[in-house]
Amino acid sequence: MSSRKSSLNTVSKNNSPAKAGLFNTHNSMRTLLLFLCLYTLTTSAQPTATFSAADQPAAPDYSQEKFWSALPFRKDAADVIPPDEQWISDSLKEVDVFYIYPTIYEKGKTWNANLANKRLNKRIDKLPVRFQAGVFNASCRVYAPRYRQGNINCYYDSINGPKGLDFAYQDVAKAFLYYLDHYNHGRPIIIASHSQGSNHSWRLLREFFDGKPLAKQLVCAYAVGMGVDTTWYKVLRPCSNANETGCYITWSSFRVGYDPGKDILRNPMCVNPITWHRDTIPAPASESLGSIFLKIRRHRWEHAASAQVHQDYLWVKTRLPFVRSWNVLHLVDYNLFWYDIRKNVADRIHAYLKK
């Protein structure tokens, strides 16, 4: 767990744009500050009590729409699209995406988040759901459950942390079961996630898909920003090209030349999200379709990032402002390759439906 703390500290201490006084000179810094709050960039308040399931906030009822950050056929944060695109009706989309968001909960008395916390819910909607779940909205109906995510300190505390993460997963599994029973109706599925969300999706894939009948409905899984234990799976394998289906995709982004050391973000099955291969051949920025940073509706950063698989993580060079000097690019794993992911989702769906 200390490796996770090391990565977060690298972001907060060495890569913070606040040190350059940028927040005082640009109006857009308010948006950047919100974006940075995707993860803990300041000292977080660790829960003081020993974990107890009975002490955690009330459970969600997934029959109520308020316990979903995103659902099809309603307006929500996952519906934002770039200015050069037109909205495609959910009635025309043949595939669902079940999206699990990353850690946003960094301060609180309980190990797991309170779903009645309106401020936290707003941050979840404005940041990961908009920027990550939204990448799928051109091709998929988007389902994003609210869940009692583990406090960021779950990654620092080897005693209470695993209990908090397991508790969070129970909500995710419950939401997925509700989705299967009430929404899916046999439709093809994409699993998508980031960071803590990927911790949960790795487990979800093992328990619901690996060697199970539901595997037939799996288009693929984009489980980004968290290492995978390959021994978990008997059948499920990483995707090897841009059109393979029934497999999983993962990567963790770091600045070119930076070695994160022993870190749980490192991923032995890392893919290059420009080429969608796992070889070590560099992909220049000219081959990337483009990035999204602070404003999906305003600006497309064309050819803004190059990528190369190095050992078991992704080396990236980007011209995106502020983050281009960071060593740990965990915050922008999706943003760096936003348009590449968007096209790849469509390509894999096309390949799946042709079977």
Residue frames as qw, qx, qy, qz and C-alpha x, y, z in Angstrom:
[[0.000, 0.882, 0.471, 0.000, 0.00, 0.00, 0.00],
 [0.356, -0.698, 0.077, 0.617, 2.94, 2.32, 0.53],
 [0.376, 0.048, 0.566, 0.732, 3.62, 2.35, -3.22],
 [0.051, 0.748, 0.587, 0.306, 0.17, 3.84, -3.81],
 [0.305, -0.883, -0.179, 0.307, 0.92, 6.56, -1.27],
 [0.484, -0.357, 0.347, 0.720, 4.22, 7.23, -3.00],
 [0.279, 0.393, 0.610, 0.629, 2.49, 7.83, -6.33],
 [0.113, -0.872, -0.456, -0.137, -0.05, 10.20, -4.84],
 [0.434, -0.765, 0.007, 0.476, 2.62, 12.11, -3.00],
 [0.470, -0.044, 0.453, 0.756, 4.59, 12.44, -6.22],
 [0.112, 0.665, 0.547, 0.496, 1.58, 14.12, -7.79],
 [0.294, -0.902, -0.315, -0.003, 0.93, 16.42, -4.86],
 [0.520, -0.708, 0.107, 0.465, 4.46, 17.46, -3.91],
 [0.459, -0.266, 0.492, 0.690, 6.35, 17.49, -7.18],
 [0.211, 0.294, 0.694, 0.623, 3.78, 18.15, -9.87],
 [0.018, 0.758, 0.580, -0.297, 1.35, 20.68, -8.44],
 [0.337, 0.574, 0.274, 0.694, 0.81, 23.67, -10.78],
 [0.337, -0.908, -0.247, -0.040, -0.09, 25.73, -7.73],
 [0.664, -0.463, 0.074, 0.583, 3.64, 26.12, -7.01],
 [0.413, 0.188, 0.357, 0.817, 4.01, 28.14, -10.19],
 [0.090, 0.377, 0.271, -0.881, 1.29, 30.54, -9.11],
 [0.037, -0.155, -0.725, -0.670, -0.94, 29.51, -11.99],
 [0.112, -0.602, -0.786, 0.085, -4.13, 29.53, -9.98],
 [0.109, -0.697, -0.251, 0.663, -3.80, 33.29, -9.52],
 [0.031, -0.440, 0.397, 0.805, -3.27, 34.10, -13.19],
 [0.213, -0.046, -0.776, -0.592, -5.84, 32.10, -15.13],
 [0.621, -0.094, 0.161, -0.762, -9.61, 32.02, -14.75],
 [0.820, 0.101, -0.487, -0.284, -9.61, 28.45, -15.98],
 [0.217, 0.327, -0.821, 0.415, -7.70, 27.40, -12.89],
 [0.590, -0.130, 0.438, -0.666, -10.96, 26.95, -11.02],
 [0.906, 0.217, -0.160, -0.325, -11.81, 24.21, -13.46],
 [0.567, 0.435, -0.665, 0.218, -8.31, 22.78, -13.16],
 [0.192, -0.354, 0.689, -0.602, -8.55, 22.76, -9.38],
 [0.809, 0.007, 0.251, -0.532, -11.79, 20.79, -9.59],
 [0.837, 0.379, -0.378, -0.114, -10.16, 18.45, -12.05],
 [0.294, 0.468, -0.739, 0.387, -7.22, 17.87, -9.75],
 [0.505, -0.269, 0.540, -0.617, -9.62, 16.97, -6.98],
 [0.830, 0.131, -0.449, -0.304, -10.27, 13.75, -8.87],
 [0.816, -0.130, -0.471, 0.308, -7.74, 12.40, -6.39],
 [0.524, -0.807, -0.120, 0.243, -6.17, 13.61, -3.18],
 [0.555, 0.579, -0.119, 0.585, -3.64, 16.35, -3.80],
 [0.162, -0.659, 0.371, -0.633, -3.58, 17.64, -0.24],
 [0.028, 0.150, -0.897, 0.414, -3.35, 15.99, 3.15],
 [0.567, -0.323, -0.546, -0.526, -6.46, 13.89, 3.63],
 [0.468, -0.413, 0.480, -0.617, -8.29, 13.31, 6.87],
 [0.387, 0.090, -0.915, -0.063, -7.98, 9.65, 7.75],
 [0.722, -0.476, -0.269, -0.424, -10.90, 7.97, 9.52],
 [0.115, -0.577, 0.666, -0.459, -9.88, 7.42, 13.10],
 [0.782, -0.172, 0.426, -0.421, -12.11, 4.49, 13.97],
 [0.267, -0.173, 0.924, 0.214, -11.37, 0.88, 13.16],
 [0.402, 0.028, -0.559, -0.725, -13.46, -0.24, 10.20],
 [0.302, 0.215, 0.858, -0.356, -16.87, -1.62, 11.07],
 [0.004, 0.316, 0.737, 0.598, -19.54, -2.31, 8.47],
 [0.188, -0.711, -0.666, 0.123, -22.20, -1.21, 10.95],
 [0.241, -0.661, -0.124, 0.700, -20.63, 2.25, 11.19],
 [0.235, 0.001, 0.525, 0.818, -20.69, 2.98, 7.45],
 [0.353, 0.209, 0.006, -0.912, -23.32, 5.19, 5.76],
 [0.706, 0.271, 0.489, -0.435, -26.68, 3.84, 4.63],
 [0.459, 0.018, 0.785, 0.417, -26.78, 1.45, 1.68],
 [0.275, 0.244, -0.337, -0.867, -28.05, 2.50, -1.77],
 [0.604, 0.359, 0.668, -0.245, -31.31, 1.28, -3.27],
 [0.182, -0.215, 0.606, 0.744, -30.61, 0.90, -6.96],
 [0.175, 0.595, 0.762, 0.185, -34.29, 0.88, -7.84],
 [0.027, -0.920, -0.227, 0.319, -34.13, 4.64, -7.14],
 [0.622, 0.677, 0.073, 0.388, -32.59, 6.76, -9.89],
 [0.161, -0.945, 0.228, -0.170, -30.85, 9.04, -7.41],
 [0.711, -0.498, 0.474, 0.146, -28.42, 6.22, -6.70],
 [0.754, 0.306, 0.378, 0.442, -27.20, 6.32, -10.30],
 [0.194, -0.575, 0.168, 0.777, -24.86, 9.05, -11.49],
 [0.280, 0.341, -0.513, -0.736, -25.71, 8.16, -15.08],
 [0.542, 0.279, 0.780, -0.142, -28.61, 6.33, -16.69],
 [0.156, 0.174, 0.655, 0.718, -29.80, 6.19, -20.30],
 [0.109, -0.628, -0.635, -0.437, -32.80, 8.19, -21.47],
 [0.312, -0.899, -0.264, 0.158, -32.20, 11.03, -19.03],
 [0.345, 0.817, -0.200, 0.417, -29.94, 14.09, -19.04],
 [0.728, -0.660, 0.059, 0.179, -26.86, 13.72, -16.84],
 [0.210, -0.819, 0.425, 0.323, -23.10, 14.35, -16.74],
 [0.579, -0.126, 0.733, 0.335, -22.27, 11.38, -18.97],
 [0.543, 0.674, 0.499, 0.041, -24.15, 12.97, -21.87],
 [0.001, -0.867, 0.199, 0.457, -21.67, 15.77, -22.63],
 [0.812, 0.323, 0.357, 0.331, -20.31, 15.59, -26.19],
 [0.391, -0.254, 0.246, 0.850, -17.71, 17.55, -28.19],
 [0.292, 0.601, 0.112, -0.736, -18.95, 20.50, -30.26],
 [0.286, 0.392, -0.637, -0.599, -18.32, 18.75, -33.58],
 [0.087, -0.111, -0.988, -0.067, -20.60, 15.83, -32.73],
 [0.551, -0.259, -0.179, -0.773, -24.35, 15.38, -32.63],
 [0.473, -0.208, 0.714, -0.471, -26.09, 13.47, -29.87],
 [0.427, 0.028, -0.829, -0.359, -27.10, 9.94, -30.78],
 [0.705, -0.360, 0.023, -0.610, -30.30, 8.75, -29.16],
 [0.341, -0.348, 0.836, -0.253, -29.88, 6.02, -26.56],
 [0.817, 0.248, 0.365, -0.371, -32.61, 4.12, -28.39],
 [0.717, 0.633, -0.269, -0.112, -30.17, 3.61, -31.29],
 [0.031, 0.647, -0.742, 0.173, -27.30, 2.19, -29.20],
 [0.873, -0.004, -0.432, -0.228, -26.97, -1.57, -29.15],
 [0.681, 0.042, -0.567, 0.462, -24.42, -1.88, -26.34],
 [0.485, -0.857, -0.114, -0.131, -24.35, -0.86, -22.65],
 [0.460, 0.415, -0.527, 0.582, -21.39, 0.39, -20.65],
 [0.676, -0.687, -0.268, 0.017, -21.28, -0.21, -16.90],
 [0.382, 0.631, -0.294, 0.608, -18.88, 2.41, -15.55],
 [0.700, -0.595, -0.310, 0.245, -17.23, 2.44, -12.09],
 [0.157, 0.915, -0.129, 0.348, -15.68, 5.75, -11.06],
 [0.607, 0.238, -0.513, 0.558, -12.37, 6.30, -9.20],
 [0.462, -0.487, -0.518, 0.530, -11.62, 7.61, -5.71],
 [0.033, 0.682, 0.132, 0.719, -13.06, 11.05, -5.05],
 [0.636, -0.729, -0.161, -0.197, -13.71, 10.60, -1.32],
 [0.587, 0.359, -0.459, 0.562, -10.65, 11.81, 0.58],
 [0.017, -0.246, 0.513, -0.822, -11.96, 13.44, 3.77],
 [0.678, -0.362, -0.288, -0.572, -14.48, 11.99, 6.17],
 [0.467, -0.478, 0.599, -0.442, -15.05, 10.23, 9.46],
 [0.895, 0.047, 0.396, -0.199, -16.12, 6.94, 7.90],
 [0.453, -0.290, 0.710, 0.454, -14.08, 4.59, 5.75],
 [0.276, 0.353, 0.766, 0.461, -16.73, 4.62, 3.06],
 [0.040, -0.089, -0.153, -0.983, -18.51, 7.51, 1.38],
 [0.273, 0.456, 0.647, -0.546, -21.97, 8.74, 2.27],
 [0.234, 0.338, 0.694, 0.591, -24.20, 8.74, -0.81],
 [0.061, -0.876, -0.476, 0.049, -26.26, 11.54, 0.70],
 [0.384, -0.560, 0.109, 0.726, -23.22, 13.83, 0.41],
 [0.509, 0.806, 0.294, -0.068, -24.42, 16.20, -2.33],
 [0.018, 0.890, -0.383, -0.248, -21.07, 17.96, -2.65],
 [0.425, -0.337, 0.807, 0.235, -19.24, 14.68, -3.21],
 [0.603, 0.448, 0.660, 0.029, -21.86, 13.50, -5.69],
 [0.349, 0.915, 0.040, -0.198, -21.49, 16.74, -7.64],
 [0.134, -0.729, 0.614, 0.271, -17.72, 16.28, -7.87],
 [0.549, -0.008, 0.823, 0.146, -18.17, 12.71, -9.07],
 [0.546, 0.687, 0.478, -0.049, -20.59, 13.86, -11.77],
 [0.196, 0.950, -0.118, -0.211, -18.53, 16.86, -12.85],
 [0.114, -0.707, 0.670, 0.193, -15.20, 15.06, -13.06],
 [0.274, -0.212, 0.916, 0.203, -14.88, 11.31, -13.68],
 [0.514, 0.477, 0.699, -0.142, -18.39, 10.68, -14.98],
 [0.383, 0.855, 0.018, -0.349, -18.19, 13.61, -17.40],
 [0.136, 0.759, -0.580, -0.263, -14.63, 12.95, -18.59],
 [0.161, -0.282, 0.943, 0.072, -14.45, 9.16, -18.38],
 [0.454, 0.362, 0.791, -0.190, -17.93, 7.67, -18.65],
 [0.406, 0.747, 0.097, -0.517, -18.75, 10.30, -21.26],
 [0.005, 0.500, -0.716, -0.487, -16.16, 8.91, -23.67],
 [0.209, 0.110, 0.965, 0.115, -18.53, 5.96, -24.27],
 [0.371, 0.495, 0.495, -0.610, -21.70, 7.95, -24.95],
 [0.370, 0.455, -0.438, -0.681, -21.37, 7.97, -28.75],
 [0.444, 0.172, -0.834, -0.277, -21.72, 4.18, -28.89],
 [0.353, -0.181, -0.885, 0.242, -23.22, 2.99, -25.60],
 [0.504, -0.727, -0.246, -0.397, -26.01, 3.49, -23.13],
 [0.288, 0.424, -0.594, 0.620, -24.18, 4.61, -20.00],
 [0.726, -0.594, -0.312, -0.153, -24.86, 3.15, -16.54],
 [0.360, 0.410, -0.521, 0.656, -22.85, 4.57, -13.65],
 [0.613, -0.622, -0.485, -0.046, -23.96, 3.57, -10.14],
 [0.159, -0.753, 0.389, -0.505, -23.18, 5.62, -7.08],
 [0.855, -0.182, -0.467, 0.129, -21.41, 3.41, -4.56],
 [0.519, -0.848, 0.108, -0.018, -19.94, 3.84, -1.10],
 [0.684, 0.558, -0.343, 0.320, -16.40, 4.13, -2.37],
 [0.768, -0.389, -0.248, 0.445, -13.49, 3.60, -0.03],
 [0.171, -0.961, 0.109, 0.188, -11.72, 6.62, 1.43],
 [0.544, 0.727, -0.401, 0.123, -8.38, 7.34, -0.27],
 [0.244, -0.634, 0.674, -0.291, -6.69, 6.16, 2.93],
 [0.956, 0.003, 0.228, -0.186, -7.86, 2.63, 2.17],
 [0.797, 0.521, -0.217, 0.216, -4.71, 2.52, 0.04],
 [0.129, 0.687, -0.530, 0.481, -2.50, 3.53, 2.96],
 [0.538, -0.384, 0.563, -0.496, -3.93, 1.41, 5.77],
 [0.361, 0.221, -0.883, -0.204, -3.19, -2.30, 5.39],
 [0.067, 0.159, 0.895, -0.412, -5.64, -3.27, 8.15],
 [0.346, 0.537, 0.486, -0.596, -8.75, -1.18, 7.55],
 [0.227, 0.483, -0.414, -0.738, -8.15, -0.40, 3.88],
 [0.141, 0.022, -0.923, -0.358, -8.94, -3.82, 2.39],
 [0.070, 0.456, 0.825, -0.327, -12.13, -3.96, 4.47],
 [0.219, 0.619, 0.144, -0.740, -13.23, -0.57, 3.17],
 [0.235, 0.367, -0.624, -0.648, -12.54, -1.55, -0.44],
 [0.058, -0.159, -0.981, -0.098, -14.35, -4.86, -0.04],
 [0.154, 0.556, 0.610, -0.544, -17.31, -2.99, 1.45],
 [0.256, 0.554, -0.194, -0.768, -17.32, -0.65, -1.56],
 [0.139, 0.161, -0.863, -0.458, -17.24, -3.59, -3.95],
 [0.143, 0.352, 0.898, -0.221, -20.41, -5.03, -2.39],
 [0.315, 0.655, 0.234, -0.646, -22.28, -1.95, -3.61],
 [0.222, 0.486, -0.585, -0.611, -20.77, -2.28, -7.08],
 [0.020, -0.019, -0.987, -0.159, -21.78, -5.94, -7.30],
 [0.217, 0.511, 0.712, -0.430, -25.27, -5.12, -6.03],
 [0.304, 0.646, -0.063, -0.698, -25.62, -2.38, -8.65],
 [0.169, 0.334, -0.786, -0.492, -24.43, -4.71, -11.39],
 [0.092, 0.236, 0.965, -0.068, -26.92, -7.37, -10.37],
 [0.287, 0.633, 0.441, -0.567, -29.69, -4.78, -10.43],
 [0.246, 0.571, -0.414, -0.665, -28.51, -3.66, -13.87],
 [0.053, 0.116, -0.946, -0.298, -28.56, -7.25, -15.14],
 [0.122, 0.387, 0.884, -0.233, -32.02, -7.92, -13.73],
 [0.192, 0.750, 0.463, -0.432, -33.72, -4.69, -14.79],
 [0.192, 0.814, -0.175, -0.519, -31.81, -2.97, -17.60],
 [0.226, -0.440, 0.748, 0.442, -29.63, -5.34, -19.60],
 [0.781, 0.402, 0.231, -0.418, -32.15, -7.63, -21.32],
 [0.881, 0.122, 0.384, 0.249, -29.35, -9.67, -22.91],
 [0.392, 0.914, -0.087, 0.052, -27.57, -6.71, -24.49],
 [0.758, 0.262, -0.260, 0.538, -23.79, -6.66, -25.06],
 [0.493, -0.859, -0.084, 0.111, -21.79, -5.10, -22.20],
 [0.509, 0.533, -0.338, 0.586, -18.65, -3.01, -21.82],
 [0.627, -0.679, -0.253, 0.287, -17.14, -2.69, -18.34],
 [0.393, 0.653, -0.113, 0.638, -15.28, 0.60, -17.84],
 [0.627, -0.740, -0.192, 0.152, -13.48, 2.01, -14.83],
 [0.392, 0.686, -0.334, 0.514, -10.53, 3.92, -13.43],
 [0.016, 0.499, -0.613, 0.613, -8.29, 3.60, -10.37],
 [0.365, -0.063, 0.770, -0.519, -10.36, 2.36, -7.38],
 [0.756, 0.320, 0.066, -0.567, -13.11, 1.67, -9.89],
 [0.635, 0.443, -0.615, -0.151, -10.72, -0.68, -11.67],
 [0.104, -0.256, 0.879, -0.389, -10.00, -2.50, -8.41],
 [0.596, 0.183, 0.544, -0.561, -13.70, -3.27, -8.38],
 [0.732, 0.481, -0.197, -0.440, -14.00, -4.05, -12.08],
 [0.277, 0.430, -0.859, -0.002, -11.15, -6.59, -11.90],
 [0.254, -0.011, 0.873, -0.416, -13.14, -8.41, -9.24],
 [0.641, 0.392, 0.237, -0.616, -16.42, -7.98, -11.11],
 [0.574, 0.506, -0.541, -0.350, -14.87, -9.51, -14.21],
 [0.113, 0.264, -0.946, 0.154, -13.64, -12.50, -12.22],
 [0.306, 0.130, 0.791, -0.513, -16.90, -13.15, -10.41],
 [0.583, 0.505, 0.328, -0.546, -19.37, -12.48, -13.23],
 [0.605, 0.677, -0.243, -0.342, -17.55, -13.06, -16.53],
 [0.076, 0.576, -0.809, -0.088, -14.44, -15.24, -16.31],
 [0.095, 0.042, -0.992, -0.069, -15.51, -18.68, -17.52],
 [0.306, 0.378, 0.664, -0.568, -19.16, -17.72, -16.95],
 [0.391, 0.572, 0.684, 0.228, -22.09, -17.63, -19.42],
 [0.056, 0.936, 0.181, -0.297, -22.14, -13.82, -19.20],
 [0.413, -0.447, 0.464, 0.644, -18.75, -13.75, -20.96],
 [0.413, 0.411, 0.685, 0.438, -20.65, -14.14, -24.24],
 [0.072, 0.921, 0.373, 0.087, -22.06, -10.65, -23.72],
 [0.432, -0.725, 0.107, 0.526, -18.73, -9.00, -22.94],
 [0.554, 0.822, -0.029, 0.127, -17.57, -6.70, -25.72],
 [0.618, 0.293, -0.407, 0.605, -14.49, -5.78, -23.67],
 [0.505, -0.790, -0.272, 0.216, -13.41, -4.13, -20.43],
 [0.347, 0.674, -0.192, 0.624, -11.50, -0.86, -20.13],
 [0.705, -0.663, -0.210, 0.139, -10.09, -1.26, -16.61],
 [0.474, 0.669, -0.157, 0.550, -7.64, 1.63, -16.54],
 [0.048, -0.737, 0.323, -0.591, -5.18, 2.95, -13.97],
 [0.645, -0.489, 0.486, -0.328, -4.79, 0.00, -11.63],
 [0.110, 0.412, -0.894, -0.140, -2.68, -3.14, -11.87],
 [0.878, -0.023, -0.164, -0.449, -4.26, -6.51, -12.59],
 [0.447, -0.380, 0.805, -0.089, -3.43, -9.81, -10.94],
 [0.544, 0.308, -0.583, -0.519, -3.43, -12.12, -13.95],
 [0.120, 0.062, -0.979, 0.150, -3.65, -15.21, -11.74],
 [0.436, 0.186, 0.476, -0.741, -7.24, -14.26, -10.97],
 [0.678, 0.414, -0.071, -0.603, -8.49, -15.38, -14.37],
 [0.673, -0.045, 0.731, 0.099, -8.86, -18.83, -15.86],
 [0.555, 0.527, 0.579, 0.282, -10.21, -17.75, -19.24],
 [0.149, 0.976, 0.149, -0.062, -10.29, -13.95, -19.51],
 [0.711, -0.037, 0.175, 0.680, -7.27, -12.48, -21.30],
 [0.053, -0.653, 0.040, 0.755, -5.96, -9.04, -22.30],
 [0.649, 0.726, 0.188, -0.127, -6.88, -7.72, -25.74],
 [0.671, -0.225, 0.402, 0.581, -4.06, -8.04, -28.28],
 [0.249, 0.189, 0.454, 0.835, -5.29, -5.69, -31.01],
 [0.175, 0.050, 0.076, -0.980, -7.76, -2.91, -31.75],
 [0.605, -0.047, -0.371, -0.703, -10.68, -5.15, -32.72],
 [0.376, -0.040, -0.913, 0.150, -10.51, -8.11, -30.36],
 [0.551, -0.456, -0.032, -0.698, -13.51, -8.65, -28.12],
 [0.894, -0.343, -0.269, -0.107, -14.31, -10.61, -24.97],
 [0.714, 0.067, -0.313, 0.623, -11.06, -9.38, -23.41],
 [0.331, -0.881, -0.220, 0.256, -9.75, -6.56, -21.19],
 [0.473, 0.634, -0.039, 0.610, -7.68, -3.41, -21.76],
 [0.533, -0.805, -0.151, 0.215, -5.57, -1.56, -19.22],
 [0.570, 0.452, -0.157, 0.668, -2.79, 0.99, -18.90],
 [0.446, -0.805, -0.204, 0.335, -1.21, 3.35, -16.36],
 [0.480, 0.772, 0.046, 0.413, 0.36, 6.59, -17.60],
 [0.565, -0.661, 0.032, 0.493, 3.68, 8.12, -16.53],
 [0.220, 0.913, -0.228, -0.259, 5.94, 10.76, -18.04],
 [0.845, 0.447, -0.230, 0.183, 8.56, 9.52, -20.51],
 [0.420, 0.520, -0.539, 0.512, 11.72, 8.56, -18.64],
 [0.433, -0.487, 0.434, -0.623, 10.10, 8.28, -15.23],
 [0.499, 0.000, -0.866, 0.036, 10.32, 5.01, -13.32],
 [0.569, -0.558, -0.030, -0.603, 7.53, 4.64, -10.74],
 [0.070, -0.366, 0.853, -0.365, 9.30, 1.79, -8.98],
 [0.135, -0.250, -0.958, 0.046, 7.18, -0.82, -7.26],
 [0.302, 0.114, 0.141, -0.936, 3.73, 0.67, -7.62],
 [0.428, 0.311, 0.822, -0.208, 0.26, -0.86, -7.69],
 [0.479, 0.695, 0.024, -0.536, -0.51, 1.30, -10.72],
 [0.067, 0.481, -0.779, -0.396, 2.03, -0.67, -12.77],
 [0.823, 0.225, 0.266, -0.449, 0.37, -3.17, -15.01],
 [0.445, -0.278, 0.787, 0.324, 1.89, -6.32, -16.52],
 [0.447, 0.462, 0.731, 0.229, -0.77, -6.28, -19.25],
 [0.030, 0.681, 0.039, -0.731, -0.32, -2.62, -20.21],
 [0.561, 0.543, 0.537, 0.320, -1.59, -1.67, -23.68],
 [0.189, -0.156, 0.171, 0.954, -0.72, 1.33, -25.84],
 [0.308, 0.628, 0.619, -0.357, -4.04, 3.20, -26.23],
 [0.276, 0.643, -0.285, -0.655, -2.95, 4.71, -29.54],
 [0.327, 0.329, -0.801, -0.378, -2.11, 1.46, -31.33],
 [0.841, -0.193, 0.140, -0.486, -4.02, -0.93, -29.02],
 [0.848, 0.213, -0.463, 0.147, -1.07, -3.33, -29.02],
 [0.707, -0.702, 0.081, 0.043, 1.07, -4.44, -26.07],
 [0.805, 0.228, -0.035, 0.546, 4.39, -4.29, -27.88],
 [0.440, -0.644, -0.093, 0.619, 7.01, -1.64, -27.03],
 [0.405, 0.357, 0.389, 0.746, 6.97, 0.17, -30.37],
 [0.038, -0.388, -0.272, 0.880, 6.53, 3.93, -29.74],
 [0.228, 0.699, 0.630, 0.249, 3.39, 5.56, -31.11],
 [0.245, 0.051, -0.012, 0.968, 4.06, 9.22, -32.04],
 [0.192, 0.454, 0.441, -0.750, 1.59, 11.96, -31.22],
 [0.304, 0.283, -0.445, -0.793, 0.81, 12.27, -34.93],
 [0.321, -0.108, -0.904, -0.259, -0.94, 8.89, -34.70],
 [0.020, -0.359, -0.750, 0.556, -3.12, 9.90, -31.75],
 [0.031, 0.627, 0.635, 0.451, -6.63, 11.10, -32.53],
 [0.060, -0.614, 0.033, -0.787, -6.64, 13.68, -29.75],
 [0.318, -0.190, -0.721, 0.586, -6.99, 14.53, -26.08],
 [0.302, -0.776, -0.332, -0.443, -9.58, 16.26, -23.92],
 [0.368, 0.128, -0.552, 0.737, -8.49, 18.30, -20.94],
 [0.042, 0.178, 0.533, -0.826, -10.64, 20.85, -19.13],
 [0.493, 0.393, 0.174, -0.756, -13.54, 21.45, -21.50],
 [0.485, 0.181, 0.830, 0.208, -15.13, 18.70, -23.56],
 [0.387, 0.777, 0.488, -0.090, -17.47, 21.12, -25.30],
 [0.077, 0.949, -0.090, -0.293, -14.79, 23.66, -26.27],
 [0.160, 0.792, -0.566, -0.164, -11.45, 22.30, -27.28],
 [0.993, 0.069, 0.072, 0.062, -9.97, 19.20, -28.87],
 [0.248, -0.765, 0.543, 0.242, -6.23, 18.81, -28.40],
 [0.894, 0.425, -0.097, -0.101, -5.21, 17.13, -31.64],
 [0.804, 0.335, -0.339, 0.357, -2.11, 14.92, -31.66],
 [0.263, -0.837, 0.241, -0.415, -1.35, 15.95, -28.08],
 [0.644, -0.528, 0.536, -0.142, 0.24, 12.78, -26.70],
 [0.583, 0.401, -0.698, -0.106, 2.68, 10.08, -27.75],
 [0.793, -0.398, 0.328, -0.326, 2.81, 6.73, -25.97],
 [0.546, 0.405, -0.733, 0.012, 5.06, 3.72, -25.55],
 [0.899, -0.410, -0.095, -0.120, 4.67, 0.63, -23.40],
 [0.266, 0.628, -0.633, 0.367, 7.76, 0.49, -21.18],
 [0.044, 0.115, -0.911, 0.394, 8.11, -2.61, -19.04],
 [0.122, -0.484, -0.866, -0.006, 4.68, -2.78, -17.35],
 [0.028, 0.741, 0.372, -0.559, 3.51, 0.81, -17.60],
 [0.487, 0.725, 0.368, 0.318, 2.90, 3.49, -20.23],
 [0.384, -0.348, 0.052, 0.854, 5.42, 6.22, -21.01],
 [0.261, 0.820, 0.491, 0.136, 3.68, 9.34, -22.29],
 [0.285, -0.175, 0.051, 0.941, 4.86, 12.66, -23.65],
 [0.112, 0.759, 0.634, 0.096, 2.11, 15.26, -23.89],
 [0.208, 0.260, 0.043, 0.942, 1.73, 18.93, -24.71],
 [0.367, -0.743, -0.516, -0.215, -1.36, 19.33, -22.54],
 [0.016, 0.683, -0.289, 0.670, -0.84, 22.36, -20.27],
 [0.559, -0.589, 0.345, -0.471, -0.03, 21.95, -16.58],
 [0.929, -0.198, 0.292, -0.108, 0.14, 18.14, -16.65],
 [0.776, 0.575, -0.237, 0.106, 2.91, 17.91, -19.26],
 [0.186, 0.647, -0.617, 0.408, 5.59, 18.29, -16.59],
 [0.748, -0.401, 0.346, -0.401, 4.07, 15.77, -14.19],
 [0.016, 0.366, -0.929, -0.049, 5.74, 12.44, -13.60],
 [0.198, 0.251, 0.930, -0.184, 2.54, 10.63, -12.61],
 [0.276, 0.025, -0.366, -0.888, -0.23, 11.09, -15.19],
 [0.006, 0.262, 0.949, -0.173, -2.75, 8.94, -13.38],
 [0.240, 0.500, 0.395, -0.733, -5.29, 11.76, -13.26],
 [0.464, 0.584, -0.183, -0.641, -5.47, 11.98, -17.04],
 [0.402, -0.101, 0.889, 0.196, -5.25, 8.32, -18.10],
 [0.441, 0.594, 0.672, 0.009, -8.50, 8.76, -20.04],
 [0.172, 0.905, 0.084, -0.380, -8.12, 12.40, -21.07],
 [0.229, -0.571, 0.595, 0.517, -4.80, 11.87, -22.83],
 [0.064, -0.052, 0.886, 0.455, -6.35, 9.37, -25.25],
 [0.437, 0.336, 0.492, -0.674, -9.97, 10.44, -25.17],
 [0.628, 0.502, -0.189, -0.564, -10.63, 10.36, -28.91],
 [0.282, 0.349, -0.885, -0.124, -8.56, 7.21, -29.37],
 [0.200, 0.097, 0.895, -0.387, -10.73, 5.45, -26.79],
 [0.527, 0.425, 0.259, -0.689, -13.91, 6.82, -28.32],
 [0.579, 0.463, -0.496, -0.452, -13.05, 5.41, -31.75],
 [0.166, 0.248, -0.952, 0.066, -11.81, 2.13, -30.32],
 [0.414, 0.175, 0.697, -0.559, -15.09, 1.60, -28.49],
 [0.661, 0.487, -0.010, -0.571, -16.95, 1.96, -31.79],
 [0.431, 0.480, -0.730, -0.227, -14.49, -0.37, -33.55],
 [0.043, -0.127, 0.959, -0.250, -14.79, -3.13, -30.95],
 [0.545, 0.307, 0.499, -0.600, -18.57, -2.86, -30.90],
 [0.621, 0.520, -0.315, -0.494, -18.60, -3.18, -34.69],
 [0.297, 0.367, -0.881, -0.040, -16.38, -6.27, -34.47],
 [0.261, 0.020, 0.851, -0.455, -18.53, -7.80, -31.74],
 [0.606, 0.397, 0.313, -0.613, -21.80, -7.27, -33.59],
 [0.528, 0.509, -0.538, -0.417, -20.36, -8.80, -36.77],
 [0.153, -0.265, 0.945, -0.113, -19.79, -12.15, -35.01]]
